[in-house]
Amino acid sequence: MKCPNCKEHNLVIAERKGIEIDHCPECRGIWLDRGELDKILEKSRDDENSYRQDSARSHSQSDHYQKPYKRKKSFFEEIFD
């Protein structure tokens, strides 16, 4: 399939964490099919939740006081805020 942006080069399909992403090596455009953005957001939430659980486990096992974890805004939260 040709790149919708530069109209000359073919899109390359790459798979990341089970999601196929089409990208153009020339203009570096990224093209997602229907539902792929939702899958990316879902995986992002799952990764964040597993990180929080691991972090909470390690904090509960320590004997000394630590400051509460302050969550950094995600890339998407910063864009759509």
Steps between C-alpha positions, in 0.01 A plus 500: 500500500629846414556764769201738516736788581790482253313287239824344370622245752342181625401466863696255714315289756661464842363302792542638852357310797252319277377812318572554131606855420542629144774759456674679215881482514531819292269753672488301828121518507316246713166361388267299722212281391164505672524395864881509521510824701257345749729195531802726560315696771380178665852355508631828639245486784580134569875573514441794735277291729754216519775755577290647781435155647870409487589837652243458778633151579857622527397799714298287740795266553743775596553591865568869457273787403504618140319789339177403325536423132397796287377381163646672198247594235500269203576616150132490405390686813743781421373526142129494581509695826 
